[in-house]
Each structure stands twice: as C-alpha cells, then as structure tokens.
C-alpha cells in the first residue's frame, strides 16, 4: 500500500464524509436510547402490562395500556 501511495496510484477517496465518525456516534446513541426504551417496557419495574410477541417480533399490550403509556 505504501508503494501504491508513493507512485500516486493509490486513491484515498473512500467516499466517507469528513464527519462520518460523528454521524456513526449519533446513530449509536440513538440506537441505545431506543433499545433502552424497549428494554424498560419489557423488563422495567412497571412492565406488567407489556409483553413480547415472538411471531411478530414486537412489543405488545392492550390498547388501553398503550394509551396510558
């Protein structure tokens, strides 16, 4: 790779924006927040009305419970 760089045939254009690390960190923070919300729904101290539907792969509850949440 050093030889390619030295003879100027190496193309360093990776198509990443200069701020791609900031964007990745933002996306990871958002994912963690969303995961924490789902985790709290299913495992938190007030989770008695929420459950997980294995078939549909989603959080389930009665409509009245969703309206209170």
Order of alpha helices (4+ residues) and beta strands (2+ residues): alpha-alpha-beta-beta-alpha
